[in-house]
Amino acid sequence: MSKTHQPNRLFRRPIVWVQSAILAALGSMLPPASAWAQDQTIRIIVSLPAGGGVDAMARYLGQQLGAELHRPVVVENRPGGSGTIAAKAVMGAQEGQTTLLAGGNQEITIAPHLLGDANYRPLANLVPVLQVGVVPSVVVAKAGPDATPEALLSGLRNQRDVSIGIPGRGTPMHIALEEVAHQTGGQFLAVPYKGAPDVLTGVLSGSTQYGAVGYPAARSLLEGRGLSAVAVLAQQRSSLLPQVPAISEQGLQQRDLPQVWYGFFIPAKTAKEETSRISSAFEKLMSKQPVQARLQELGIQVTGLQSPAFTKALEAESEYYRKAIIRYKIQ
């Protein structure tokens, strides 16, 4: 080989070294592999149809969560199956994708005892992130002699054909009414509808004497005097409806009766750091007075229970519903 080719060999190693140095520098500027694996979009799946109380809550807090974390948030409604369709979608979400369930009692603490499906275990496969708040379950009627708690309980005790619309069998309202009827030694005719709007329509049309729904669904009709609030299905009056008597004021013991609540859940398989990030963001949001005020405007009595306290409450509630479903033979 001639001497004229020697310098090329001399410069090969420095060139390779420079290329390696450049690649190393670029590599230090890239996020770690785990960051690439995590989709930054937050998906919220709502267990009830658009336009309802859970939907309004999920969309408002979803927007606030996205602003807090500087990440896009997509909200999707997947109603049906007593909330289990949405719950199953969240439990089956692919890894690396942050997916939250926005829902309530029905799919978490009631459905597992009604389905008879050993594979449906929301308390094992979902982590409770936040209980946003509780919602008063209110019995409503058209203005008139039936629109008092005394008239309601008298009808139950005398075992007259008292018809009460409910947003589906096995809902918190249905089970609460079964408990009330049991304590009065009476009975009622449960008329199941597909949701709260249909329950209210049934009362307004005279198809049923009473209806039992969550307060957010009935709020506009109550404020517009289309309906009258008869009683709140709880031990104490709600701060959102201080003028409406609690059903316990009629001599009933409702200490263990669970209230309807709205909350968020995340798959148990989600990376711990992501779950912690979401939980911390929610905790920060719930401490803000404007957020609390907006939720109250939506008909929610804010509780802001974080994961440990929320989990404990859910375990006790699930046991209550398990026993109640057996006691009242709800199917």
NORSULPE-V888247 format. One record per pair of residues at least 12 apart in sequence whose ideal C-beta (glycine too) atoms are under 7 Angstrom apart, sorted by sequence separation. I is the first residue (numbers start at 0). J is the second residue. D is the distance in Angstrom with one decimal. If there is no record, write none. Layout:
i:j:d
I:J:D
I:J:D
This chain:
i:j:d
45:57:4.9
198:210:4.2
228:240:6.3
231:243:5.3
233:245:5.1
265:277:6.3
61:74:5.1
138:151:6.5
163:176:6.0
199:212:6.5
230:243:6.6
233:246:7.0
234:247:4.8
43:57:5.4
86:100:5.8
107:121:5.0
198:212:5.2
230:244:5.5
231:245:5.1
232:246:5.5
85:100:6.0
106:121:6.4
107:122:6.8
228:243:4.4
230:245:6.7
231:246:6.7
58:74:5.3
86:102:6.8
173:189:6.0
230:246:4.6
57:74:5.8
85:102:6.3
190:207:5.2
195:212:4.1
199:216:6.8
43:61:4.9
195:213:6.3
199:217:6.2
263:281:6.9
285:303:4.0
234:253:4.4
82:102:5.4
86:106:4.4
196:216:6.7
209:229:6.6
233:253:6.2
234:254:5.5
85:106:6.8
168:189:7.0
195:216:3.6
199:220:6.1
211:232:6.8
54:76:6.3
203:225:6.6
234:256:6.7
41:64:6.6
82:105:4.4
83:106:5.3
168:191:4.9
233:256:6.5
282:305:6.0
41:65:6.7
81:105:5.1
82:106:3.0
155:179:7.0
163:187:5.2
165:189:5.5
167:191:5.4
202:226:6.5
232:256:6.8
81:106:6.3
100:125:6.5
155:180:5.3
165:190:6.8
214:239:6.2
233:258:6.1
161:187:4.4
162:188:4.5
163:189:6.2
164:190:4.9
165:191:5.6
166:192:6.0
214:240:6.6
49:76:4.9
83:110:5.2
156:183:4.9
158:185:5.3
161:188:6.5
163:190:6.7
165:192:7.0
278:305:6.8
48:76:5.9
82:110:6.5
155:183:4.7
156:184:6.4
158:186:5.4
160:188:5.9
162:190:5.5
164:192:5.6
166:194:5.2
278:306:6.2
41:70:5.7
43:72:6.4
45:74:6.5
81:110:5.0
156:185:4.6
166:195:4.9
40:70:6.9
45:75:6.9
48:78:4.5
155:185:3.5
39:70:5.1
40:71:4.9
41:72:4.7
42:73:5.1
43:74:4.7
44:75:5.3
45:76:4.7
47:78:5.3
152:183:5.7
155:186:6.8
39:71:7.0
46:78:6.6
155:187:5.8
166:198:5.5
40:73:6.1
42:75:6.7
44:77:5.4
165:198:6.6
90:124:4.7
164:198:4.0
86:121:5.4
90:125:6.3
136:171:6.3
176:211:5.9
46:82:3.8
83:119:6.6
89:125:6.8
136:172:5.1
164:201:4.5
164:202:6.1
261:299:6.3
46:85:3.8
136:175:6.0
172:211:3.9
45:85:6.5
46:86:6.5
172:212:6.7
44:85:4.8
164:207:4.3
44:88:5.4
57:101:3.6
163:207:6.2
44:89:5.4
56:101:6.9
162:207:4.3
162:208:5.3
163:209:4.4
164:210:4.0
165:211:5.5
166:212:6.0
213:259:5.4
161:208:6.1
163:210:6.7
262:309:6.7
53:101:5.9
163:211:5.9
53:102:6.3
53:103:6.1
42:96:6.8
44:98:6.5
46:100:6.7
42:97:6.8
46:101:6.9
41:97:4.9
42:98:4.6
43:99:4.8
44:100:5.7
45:101:4.8
46:102:3.6
113:169:5.2
239:295:7.0
38:95:5.7
175:232:4.3
37:95:5.5
38:96:4.7
41:99:6.8
43:101:5.4
151:209:6.5
36:95:4.7
38:97:6.7
239:298:6.4
257:316:4.6
46:106:5.4
109:169:5.7
172:232:6.8
141:202:6.3
239:300:5.6
140:202:6.4
141:203:6.8
238:300:5.9
257:319:5.9
139:202:6.0
145:208:5.5
237:300:6.1
255:319:5.9
105:170:6.1
104:171:4.9
179:246:5.9
140:208:6.3
140:209:5.1
182:251:5.0
139:209:6.8
182:252:6.8
60:131:6.9
138:209:5.5
139:210:5.1
179:251:6.3
138:211:5.1
139:212:7.0
56:131:6.0
136:211:6.1
137:212:6.7
136:213:6.2
137:214:5.2
139:217:5.5
151:229:5.6
178:256:6.2
134:213:4.6
135:214:4.4
151:230:6.7
134:214:5.7
137:217:6.0
218:298:5.2
134:215:6.2
146:227:3.9
148:229:5.7
175:256:5.7
52:134:6.3
147:229:6.5
148:230:4.3
215:297:6.1
146:229:5.7
215:298:3.4
214:298:4.8
141:226:6.4
142:227:4.9
81:167:6.6
140:226:6.9
141:227:7.0
171:257:6.5
139:226:4.5
140:227:5.8
81:169:6.8
139:227:6.6
171:259:5.0
139:228:5.9
140:229:5.3
139:229:6.3
137:228:5.2
138:229:4.3
138:230:5.1
137:231:5.5
138:232:6.6
136:231:6.8
135:231:4.9
136:232:4.2
148:244:5.5
152:249:5.2
135:233:6.7
148:246:6.5
148:249:5.4
135:237:4.0
137:240:6.8
135:239:6.0
135:240:5.7
137:243:6.7
136:259:5.4
133:258:4.3
134:259:4.5
133:259:6.5
134:260:6.9
133:260:4.8
134:261:6.5
132:260:6.8
132:261:6.3
130:260:5.5
131:261:4.8
131:262:5.7
130:262:4.4
129:262:5.8
129:263:4.8
127:262:6.6
128:263:4.5
128:264:6.1
127:264:5.8
128:265:5.3
126:264:6.4
125:264:4.1
126:265:5.2
125:265:6.9
125:266:6.3
126:267:5.3
124:266:6.8
125:267:6.3
124:267:5.4
51:195:6.9
178:323:6.8
48:194:6.7
174:320:6.6
126:274:6.1
128:277:6.1
174:323:5.2
128:278:5.4
177:327:4.3
129:281:4.6
104:257:6.6
128:281:6.3
104:259:6.0
174:329:6.8
103:259:6.1
104:260:6.4
103:260:5.9
103:261:5.5
103:262:7.0
169:329:5.3
52:213:5.6
168:329:6.5
101:263:5.7
132:294:6.1
52:215:3.4
100:263:6.8
131:294:6.6
52:216:6.3
99:263:5.2
100:264:4.3
134:298:6.4
51:216:6.6
99:264:6.7
134:299:5.9
99:265:5.5
132:299:4.0
133:300:5.1
98:266:6.6
131:299:6.3
132:300:5.1
132:301:4.3
133:302:6.0
131:301:6.9
132:302:4.9
97:269:6.8
130:302:5.4
92:266:5.7
94:268:6.4
130:304:3.8
89:264:6.8
129:304:7.0
90:266:5.9
97:273:5.9
129:305:6.5
89:266:6.1
128:306:6.1
127:306:5.5
130:309:4.5
97:277:7.0
126:306:6.7
129:309:6.9
127:309:4.3
127:310:5.0
127:313:6.0
122:313:6.3
122:317:6.5
56:261:5.2
108:313:6.0
107:313:6.4
53:261:5.4
108:316:4.7
112:320:5.9
52:261:6.9
108:317:4.2
112:321:4.7
109:320:5.0
113:324:6.4
68:280:5.4
108:320:5.3
112:324:4.9
67:280:4.7
64:280:5.8
67:283:6.5
64:281:6.9
67:284:6.0
64:284:6.8
63:284:5.2
60:284:6.8
63:290:6.3
59:293:6.2
37:273:6.5
56:294:6.9
56:297:6.0
55:297:5.3
56:299:6.3
52:297:6.7
52:298:6.2
